[in-house]
Amino acid sequence: MDKIERLKRRKRSIRKKLSGTSERPRMCVHKSNKNIYVQIINDIEGKTLCGLLAKNTAFGKEVGTSTCKNIKFAEALGENIAKAAAEKGIKKVVFDRAGYRYHGVIKAIADAARKNGLEF
């Protein structure tokens, strides 16, 4: 089994247990080679309530189009997703790490979102 297959397997295992509702939508994190994406999703209705990517954060615009996969970008992304969720009236979410280990960038996003008012 190669690296991508293991990631997909972990992601399926996590998604079996997690589901976003209107009361507690799912906050999903995805990492690509150059960017980080965070979405808040209501799985019952199949709608994305809000979403951001690291290049669209205030910190990302200052630095430019270089790689956005470091802790500073992740913290800015966590702060901005918490603010966007608060504008939509979302206070509680279910955190979906999408098969990634809970350390580094993923942990920084979660901690910054918690610090700015999201509960999970």
Summary of the structure (lengths in Angstrom):
residues: 120
radius of gyration: 13.9
end to end distance: 32.2
largest distance: 42.6
contacts: 378
relative contact order: 0.20
helix: 43%
strand: 21%
